[in-house]
Structure formats: C-alpha cells, structure tokens
C-alpha cells in the first residue's frame, strides 16, 4: 500500500500554523488584512519541502474557475503532421501547467461539428482548432467565442480570433521555380484535401507560377482526390497512365506523396530520373523515404507552440487585440527531384 499523500493540515501541524496560513502561502495571496511574516512563510515553505506536499490541482482549478485544460481539435489521426502540431501544443501547455483534451474529426463534417459542440460543453479553458470545414463550422466556433472561450484557429482565419497560419504561398512558388528550372513543363498536382477551403494557398501559387512561366493550367494533370495514402497512390496511377503523363508531381502533403512514390515504382518509373516528386509538411518520414523527399517544411511543432502561446496569453489578457502569427515554412531540397527526362 502506498504512503498517504500529505495534506494541507499535515503541513500546518509541522509548521505550527493554521491551515488557512498554509493556504495563503501556497496560493500566493491573502484576503483582507491578513499579514504573514517572512519567518512564518519560510516555516511553511520548509514544511512543504520536507513533506513533499503537492497541492490538489483539481481543487485549485475549481476555486480559480479554471480547469487547466486546453482543448485541441485535429482533422486526422493518420497524418503525422498533425501529431507534430499536437506535440508543440503539449510542450508549451505543460510548461504553463495545462493539460490537453484532444478530439479528432476524421475529416468528417458531422464529426467536426459534434466535436466542437462537445468541447464547448466541457470545462476547458481554451480551444485550439484545426478545422477541415471552417465555413460550415464557423457558426459553432463563433458561438463558443461569444461565450468568452479563447479560440486559436490554426491554418485559417475564418473567424475573428487569434490565428496561426503557415505562409505556404512563397515557398510553393519557390518549389515551382525549382521544378521549372529543372526543365519540367508538365507539372501535375495531386490535390487531396478534406475541404476546398484547405490548401488554396498552394493551389494559387501553383496556378500563378505556371502563368508566369507562360504555361496553361492543364486540368488533365490535376487530380483532386481524397486525403489518405491510398488516395495519393490511386491519383498517381491515374495521372501516370495518361498518354502524356506529367514529368513532375507536386503533392499537397507528404502523406499522399508516399502513395505517389509507390505508384511510380509499380509502373517501373525511377524517381527522379523519370519522375520528380515533391510534397509539403516535411513529416519525420520524408527524409527516410527512397529517395528522400523534396518538400516544404512547415515547422509543425513551432505552429503548435505558437498556438498554445496565443491561447495561454489570451487567458491572462482577454482584452488584447486579436493576434495573428505567420510561421514561415522552408523549402527542403532532397533527391526526389531532378532534371526533366529527355
């Protein structure tokens, strides 16, 4: 049987003071005209140290009107990019004494709306949301914000709350310039997103880069598919089976790019000699694929840290102006891209 956990009363007995005095010292505040001498405060602190007393966080949070919980809503449990964001949130939140309540929507609209509704009924202090359907979920999120829930939106700014976004457009243009500079004129796009609102910055950069190079957008080179590795695999099979297939494929994220690489190998193509492939996010696997994947690093953990920082800051300063943070990505050139064949 484990030893009994020391209580506030145990500390009070050891220090020779009242439990109220211990409470004042622990919570760093007194009420009315109570004055605690430095000698008494030191006796209490010594008692806390000797007994290894740990305040009851649950009771403390109830007294303070706080749950010390931050809710986080992610779209997909299978994409490592989102788990890296969660890691960043968790790191920053734990430093500030908060725990996470995680909900996943599995890229389904009804589940996203159910999750937002459920989180709004829980005793969370703030919500960090990565919605797949921001337009459709806007009303629910605005209702939460109206009830004084701090909300941090990650990836978009569909409601007037604190936001963290990734500045993908400039680096997508840099990636397109890289492929065009290698002589690729038939650059396809595997565009697998859960909602049309997602990935638009990458799409716009793709279109404008082609236009600046004097190339039309060839819709036969664009495959709007689903969001799984299998979807990426099937999209690549369709694109590569064309009479005039692309010589390079831009893939909306690294997860789908894994499926693209398999499809290319099955069709007897060598990457990058026959086909160049590039993704987005720079998930941990990207550097260990065969060949290692050229990608745009999103700095996912930094996104998570920034989102947690904004949420915690908002909890302590509700009247601050709305904060908008842009995390700048980085183009990472690896062996999956090379000169256009022939």
MARGUDREN-583853 format. One line per field, with one value per residue (C-alpha): residue in three letters; x, y negated, z negated. Coordinates in Angstrom, 3 decimals. Example, Ala and Ser with C-alpha at 12.3 -4.5 7.8 and 13.67 -1.06 7.14 Angstrom:
// residues 2
r = c(ala | ser)
px = c(12.300 | 13.670)
py = c(4.500 | 1.060)
pz = c(-7.800 | -7.140)
//
This chain:
// residues 342
r = c(unk | unk | unk | unk | unk | unk | unk | unk | unk | unk | unk | unk | unk | unk | unk | unk | unk | unk | unk | unk | unk | unk | unk | unk | unk | unk | unk | unk | unk | unk | unk | unk | unk | unk | unk | unk | unk | unk | unk | unk | unk | unk | unk | unk | unk | unk | unk | unk | unk | unk | unk | unk | unk | unk | unk | unk | unk | unk | unk | unk | unk | unk | unk | unk | unk | unk | unk | unk | unk | unk | unk | unk | unk | unk | unk | unk | unk | unk | unk | unk | unk | unk | unk | unk | unk | unk | unk | unk | unk | unk | unk | unk | unk | unk | unk | unk | unk | unk | unk | unk | unk | unk | unk | unk | unk | unk | unk | unk | unk | unk | unk | unk | unk | unk | unk | unk | unk | unk | unk | unk | unk | unk | unk | unk | unk | unk | unk | unk | unk | unk | unk | unk | unk | unk | unk | unk | unk | unk | unk | unk | unk | unk | unk | unk | unk | unk | unk | unk | unk | unk | unk | unk | unk | unk | unk | unk | unk | unk | unk | unk | unk | unk | unk | unk | unk | unk | unk | unk | unk | unk | unk | unk | unk | unk | unk | unk | unk | unk | unk | unk | unk | unk | unk | unk | unk | unk | unk | unk | unk | unk | unk | unk | unk | unk | unk | unk | unk | unk | unk | unk | unk | unk | unk | unk | unk | unk | unk | unk | unk | unk | unk | unk | unk | unk | unk | unk | unk | unk | unk | unk | unk | unk | unk | unk | unk | unk | unk | unk | unk | unk | unk | unk | unk | unk | unk | unk | unk | unk | unk | unk | unk | unk | unk | unk | unk | unk | unk | unk | unk | unk | unk | unk | unk | unk | unk | unk | unk | unk | unk | unk | unk | unk | unk | unk | unk | unk | unk | unk | unk | unk | unk | unk | unk | unk | unk | unk | unk | unk | unk | unk | unk | unk | unk | unk | unk | unk | unk | unk | unk | unk | unk | unk | unk | unk | unk | unk | unk | unk | unk | unk | unk | unk | unk | unk | unk | unk | unk | unk | unk | unk | unk | unk | unk | unk | unk | unk | unk | unk | unk | unk | unk | unk | unk | unk | unk | unk | unk | unk | unk | unk | unk | unk | unk | unk | unk | unk | unk | unk | unk | unk | unk | unk)
px = c(0.000 | 1.354 | 2.036 | -0.729 | -0.403 | 0.490 | -2.312 | -2.572 | -3.298 | -0.062 | 1.959 | 0.119 | 0.904 | 4.573 | 4.925 | 2.874 | 0.406 | -3.221 | -4.342 | -5.514 | -1.960 | -0.615 | -3.295 | -2.315 | 1.343 | 0.561 | -1.745 | 0.468 | -2.324 | -4.135 | -7.543 | -8.478 | -5.824 | -4.062 | -0.315 | 2.091 | 5.600 | 8.595 | 9.624 | 6.190 | 6.254 | 9.676 | 8.432 | 5.520 | 7.774 | 10.152 | 7.188 | 6.053 | 9.534 | 10.001 | 6.638 | 6.852 | 3.366 | 1.647 | -1.459 | -4.594 | -4.606 | -8.249 | -9.460 | -7.252 | -8.630 | -12.220 | -11.537 | -9.948 | -12.738 | -10.226 | -9.920 | -6.252 | -7.399 | -6.901 | -8.999 | -7.426 | -9.318 | -7.381 | -8.684 | -6.855 | -5.163 | -3.225 | -1.265 | 1.999 | 1.910 | -0.995 | 0.682 | 3.748 | 1.480 | -0.052 | 3.476 | 4.242 | 0.980 | 1.590 | 5.150 | 4.124 | 0.925 | 2.688 | 5.266 | 2.378 | 0.631 | -2.088 | -3.187 | -4.727 | -8.130 | -7.795 | -10.584 | -10.217 | -12.817 | -11.599 | -12.190 | -15.984 | -18.186 | -20.722 | -17.945 | -16.250 | -19.439 | -20.204 | -16.667 | -16.875 | -20.241 | -18.923 | -15.782 | -17.876 | -19.776 | -16.603 | -14.753 | -11.901 | -10.203 | -9.431 | -9.714 | -7.068 | -8.876 | -7.625 | -10.985 | -11.375 | -14.675 | -14.165 | -17.005 | -19.558 | -18.302 | -17.994 | -21.293 | -20.426 | -16.961 | -18.357 | -20.893 | -18.024 | -16.090 | -19.208 | -19.309 | -15.815 | -13.906 | -10.488 | -10.151 | -6.982 | -7.541 | -4.665 | -4.388 | -7.052 | -8.697 | -12.370 | -13.464 | -12.109 | -9.945 | -6.237 | -4.741 | -1.594 | -1.113 | 1.650 | 2.914 | 2.916 | 2.467 | 6.001 | 7.645 | 5.227 | 6.336 | 9.969 | 9.264 | 7.601 | 10.577 | 12.845 | 10.867 | 10.564 | 14.294 | 14.922 | 13.118 | 9.749 | 6.908 | 4.282 | 3.958 | 0.977 | -0.721 | -2.103 | -4.571 | -6.052 | -7.763 | -10.701 | -12.360 | -11.964 | -11.008 | -7.821 | -4.678 | -5.851 | -2.592 | -0.639 | -3.131 | -2.961 | 0.845 | 0.821 | -1.525 | 0.288 | 3.710 | 2.554 | 1.056 | 4.292 | 6.176 | 3.755 | 2.180 | -1.555 | -3.176 | -3.773 | -6.669 | -5.672 | -2.557 | -4.547 | -6.121 | -8.472 | -8.503 | -9.089 | -6.725 | -5.234 | -2.036 | -4.246 | -5.864 | -2.435 | -1.458 | -4.589 | -4.270 | -0.707 | -1.782 | -4.401 | -2.029 | 0.840 | -1.411 | -2.130 | -0.707 | 1.305 | 1.971 | 3.497 | 7.257 | 6.891 | 4.216 | 3.501 | 1.668 | -0.382 | 1.255 | 3.962 | 1.486 | -0.032 | 3.455 | 4.259 | 1.444 | 2.705 | 6.197 | 4.760 | 2.617 | 5.645 | 7.735 | 4.982 | 4.866 | 8.594 | 9.487 | 12.626 | 12.387 | 13.777 | 15.150 | 11.701 | 9.504 | 10.189 | 8.019 | 7.691 | 5.439 | 4.598 | 4.994 | 8.314 | 6.937 | 9.586 | 9.334 | 10.108 | 13.891 | 13.875 | 11.859 | 13.515 | 14.508 | 14.335 | 11.521 | 11.877 | 9.298 | 8.310 | 8.964 | 6.006 | 7.739 | 4.745 | 5.985 | 6.546 | 2.974 | 1.774 | 3.941 | 2.682 | -0.950 | -0.516 | 1.294 | -1.562 | -4.179 | -2.337 | -1.650 | -5.328 | -6.362 | -4.318 | -5.215 | -8.703 | -8.679 | -5.561 | -6.085 | -6.563 | -3.178 | -2.181 | 1.019 | 2.531 | 5.010 | 7.255 | 7.986 | 11.240 | 11.983 | 13.985 | 15.590 | 16.275 | 16.837 | 13.233 | 13.502 | 15.822 | 16.076 | 13.133 | 13.662 | 14.693)
py = c(0.000 | -3.434 | -6.049 | -8.534 | -11.732 | -14.674 | -17.187 | -20.896 | -20.026 | -17.976 | -20.971 | -23.226 | -20.889 | -20.647 | -24.415 | -25.220 | -27.414 | -27.267 | -25.578 | -28.991 | -30.316 | -27.383 | -28.042 | -31.708 | -30.782 | -28.072 | -30.302 | -33.379 | -35.612 | -36.690 | -38.180 | -41.293 | -42.478 | -39.147 | -39.669 | -36.726 | -37.379 | -36.247 | -33.910 | -32.203 | -31.951 | -30.281 | -27.741 | -26.843 | -26.501 | -24.287 | -22.095 | -21.811 | -20.756 | -18.211 | -16.552 | -16.872 | -18.363 | -18.763 | -20.976 | -19.357 | -20.828 | -19.879 | -21.688 | -24.663 | -24.940 | -24.787 | -27.599 | -29.664 | -28.943 | -27.231 | -23.614 | -23.907 | -22.098 | -23.238 | -21.511 | -20.732 | -19.708 | -17.955 | -16.633 | -13.334 | -10.852 | -9.264 | -12.294 | -12.755 | -16.488 | -16.974 | -14.939 | -17.185 | -20.194 | -18.465 | -17.829 | -21.529 | -22.460 | -19.920 | -21.116 | -24.746 | -23.934 | -21.682 | -24.372 | -26.604 | -23.893 | -22.942 | -19.519 | -18.753 | -17.371 | -16.002 | -15.404 | -14.106 | -14.663 | -12.069 | -14.664 | -14.307 | -17.403 | -15.908 | -14.682 | -18.073 | -19.838 | -17.221 | -17.596 | -21.400 | -21.156 | -18.541 | -20.549 | -23.662 | -21.744 | -20.571 | -22.620 | -23.597 | -26.966 | -27.465 | -25.718 | -25.277 | -24.300 | -22.900 | -22.628 | -20.879 | -22.635 | -26.158 | -27.691 | -25.112 | -25.160 | -28.947 | -29.441 | -26.903 | -28.402 | -31.932 | -30.791 | -29.433 | -32.663 | -34.661 | -32.696 | -34.017 | -30.878 | -31.869 | -30.165 | -29.879 | -28.914 | -27.065 | -27.176 | -29.776 | -32.922 | -32.315 | -33.883 | -36.928 | -35.114 | -34.606 | -32.627 | -30.763 | -30.200 | -28.799 | -31.110 | -28.378 | -30.576 | -31.960 | -28.566 | -26.870 | -29.402 | -28.621 | -24.909 | -25.544 | -27.697 | -24.785 | -22.338 | -24.767 | -25.476 | -21.748 | -21.863 | -20.445 | -21.733 | -19.151 | -19.584 | -17.751 | -18.384 | -15.722 | -17.914 | -15.751 | -17.882 | -17.316 | -20.609 | -23.039 | -25.738 | -23.844 | -24.045 | -27.047 | -28.929 | -26.072 | -25.874 | -29.618 | -29.533 | -26.545 | -28.341 | -31.697 | -30.054 | -28.281 | -31.510 | -33.425 | -30.691 | -31.052 | -27.636 | -26.932 | -25.009 | -21.603 | -20.069 | -16.612 | -16.988 | -17.838 | -15.083 | -16.226 | -13.153 | -12.119 | -12.527 | -9.075 | -7.427 | -5.158 | -8.228 | -9.597 | -6.233 | -5.997 | -9.628 | -8.995 | -5.837 | -7.838 | -10.688 | -8.440 | -6.282 | -9.201 | -9.223 | -12.327 | -11.911 | -14.593 | -14.655 | -16.129 | -15.846 | -18.416 | -16.643 | -18.618 | -16.854 | -14.310 | -11.635 | -11.479 | -11.681 | -8.291 | -6.758 | -8.606 | -7.121 | -3.594 | -4.123 | -5.378 | -2.368 | 0.066 | -1.499 | -0.980 | -4.648 | -5.792 | -8.869 | -11.389 | -10.180 | -9.528 | -11.499 | -14.192 | -14.202 | -16.954 | -17.312 | -19.615 | -19.497 | -17.629 | -14.925 | -12.829 | -10.059 | -12.385 | -12.277 | -8.443 | -7.614 | -6.125 | -8.548 | -11.177 | -13.592 | -17.186 | -19.084 | -22.360 | -22.139 | -23.551 | -23.690 | -21.860 | -21.858 | -25.606 | -26.011 | -24.090 | -26.080 | -29.369 | -28.231 | -27.251 | -30.512 | -32.546 | -30.562 | -30.948 | -34.634 | -35.213 | -33.504 | -36.069 | -39.099 | -38.913 | -42.487 | -42.175 | -42.924 | -39.823 | -38.196 | -36.820 | -34.748 | -33.542 | -30.657 | -30.773 | -27.376 | -26.318 | -24.628 | -21.424 | -20.017 | -16.290 | -13.532 | -13.079 | -15.984 | -16.196 | -17.349 | -16.666 | -13.447 | -13.673)
pz = c(0.000 | 0.956 | -1.709 | -2.421 | -0.410 | -2.713 | -3.219 | -3.896 | -7.553 | -7.787 | -6.617 | -9.074 | -12.024 | -11.066 | -10.648 | -13.754 | -11.872 | -10.766 | -7.572 | -6.366 | -6.675 | -4.642 | -2.028 | -1.828 | -1.282 | 1.281 | 3.320 | 3.000 | 1.753 | -1.408 | -1.983 | -3.943 | -6.382 | -6.952 | -7.146 | -7.085 | -8.363 | -6.358 | -9.220 | -9.135 | -5.350 | -5.479 | -8.097 | -5.820 | -2.781 | -4.770 | -5.834 | -2.217 | -1.169 | -3.989 | -3.388 | 0.417 | 0.305 | 3.708 | 3.869 | 5.301 | 8.811 | 9.368 | 6.258 | 7.015 | 10.545 | 9.271 | 6.794 | 9.541 | 12.023 | 14.303 | 15.438 | 16.519 | 19.671 | 23.264 | 25.922 | 29.293 | 32.407 | 35.209 | 38.539 | 38.987 | 36.657 | 39.529 | 40.697 | 38.732 | 39.496 | 37.080 | 34.342 | 34.579 | 34.070 | 31.029 | 29.697 | 29.926 | 28.194 | 25.448 | 24.830 | 24.360 | 22.469 | 19.954 | 19.258 | 18.203 | 16.130 | 18.628 | 19.865 | 23.266 | 24.192 | 27.734 | 30.238 | 33.809 | 36.526 | 39.067 | 41.809 | 41.485 | 41.267 | 38.837 | 36.527 | 36.620 | 35.589 | 32.905 | 31.528 | 31.360 | 29.611 | 27.147 | 26.367 | 25.748 | 23.043 | 21.285 | 18.677 | 20.979 | 20.616 | 24.321 | 27.687 | 30.386 | 33.588 | 36.898 | 38.675 | 42.024 | 42.716 | 41.361 | 43.364 | 42.203 | 38.595 | 38.416 | 36.534 | 33.813 | 33.313 | 33.177 | 30.564 | 28.432 | 28.813 | 27.822 | 24.551 | 23.768 | 24.747 | 26.101 | 29.503 | 31.569 | 35.190 | 36.868 | 40.640 | 41.390 | 40.102 | 40.843 | 37.558 | 35.732 | 33.200 | 32.620 | 35.517 | 36.519 | 40.239 | 42.422 | 45.152 | 47.797 | 50.871 | 51.158 | 50.648 | 53.065 | 55.654 | 54.777 | 55.221 | 58.586 | 59.649 | 58.685 | 60.874 | 63.785 | 63.522 | 63.900 | 67.243 | 66.209 | 68.395 | 67.440 | 63.697 | 62.213 | 58.897 | 56.554 | 54.665 | 51.907 | 49.254 | 46.939 | 47.879 | 50.797 | 48.268 | 47.386 | 49.489 | 51.511 | 50.906 | 52.519 | 55.399 | 56.106 | 56.103 | 58.486 | 60.912 | 60.797 | 61.199 | 64.351 | 65.703 | 65.102 | 66.979 | 69.896 | 69.250 | 69.031 | 66.180 | 67.756 | 65.805 | 67.053 | 64.876 | 61.731 | 59.624 | 56.848 | 54.664 | 51.052 | 48.138 | 47.488 | 48.720 | 50.832 | 52.401 | 53.295 | 54.738 | 56.904 | 58.038 | 59.221 | 61.059 | 62.942 | 63.798 | 64.844 | 67.045 | 69.392 | 72.953 | 71.990 | 68.279 | 66.056 | 65.604 | 62.106 | 59.440 | 56.781 | 53.932 | 51.407 | 48.444 | 47.678 | 46.593 | 50.085 | 51.607 | 50.025 | 52.105 | 55.196 | 54.805 | 54.606 | 57.717 | 59.654 | 58.602 | 59.603 | 63.070 | 63.481 | 63.107 | 61.336 | 59.128 | 60.025 | 63.406 | 64.894 | 62.487 | 59.906 | 56.768 | 54.149 | 51.099 | 48.216 | 44.405 | 44.031 | 41.754 | 39.991 | 42.605 | 45.512 | 45.047 | 44.866 | 47.985 | 51.064 | 52.429 | 49.662 | 50.425 | 51.559 | 49.523 | 47.887 | 44.146 | 42.225 | 38.816 | 37.321 | 33.712 | 33.891 | 35.151 | 32.091 | 29.700 | 31.134 | 30.916 | 27.256 | 26.514 | 28.008 | 26.044 | 22.728 | 23.358 | 24.141 | 20.881 | 18.971 | 21.097 | 22.575 | 23.887 | 26.050 | 29.754 | 31.921 | 32.579 | 36.000 | 36.273 | 39.550 | 39.282 | 42.330 | 43.943 | 45.570 | 48.892 | 48.345 | 51.498 | 51.468 | 54.004 | 55.229 | 57.688 | 60.678 | 64.311 | 66.626 | 68.625 | 72.264)
//
